[in-house]
Amino acid sequence: MGHRADALAAFARLCTECVGVVPVSRSQFRTAARYADQYASGLRAGDALHLAICADHGSTLCTLDRRLADTASALGVAVTLL
């Protein structure tokens, strides 16, 4: 139980110190639709939207998902595979 509390506290600190919330625009939804339409990429809608938002903001996507990282790189989105 202590590990859970420690993990939740660390996550709360991370969110407070490092995570920003940005609005999602119509153009980002359209970009996500174009990304998801590339069937061979295997992108799910949520992943495509994350990539579109990162691309639009010039942000780096951090992920544990190698396939998502490969797709991001192929689309020209900056990515860090953790």
Secondary structure, 3 states (H helix, E strand, C coil): CHHHHHHHHHHHHHHHHHCCCCCCCHHHHHHHHHHHCCHHHCCCHHHHHHHHHHHHHCCCEEECCHHHHHHHHHCCCCEEEC
